[in-house]
Amino acid sequence: MNDRVGSSTIRYFLTYEEFKKVNPELDIIQWRLHQSIATELYFRGLEKLC
């Protein structure tokens, strides 16, 4: 959740390269986990993606 933009918005990265620019210390597994959580929250109506 380090990428939070607002109270109900989570950042979604289309590519691993975009994710690495913002999170250089994290690896591809953490990117996939972030994307999975962001997608789940979006589909449950708990977050908006940006």
Buried (B, 14 or more C-beta within 10 A) or exposed (E): EEBEEEEEBBBBBEEBEEBBEEBEEBEEEEBEEBBEEBBEBBEEEEBBEE
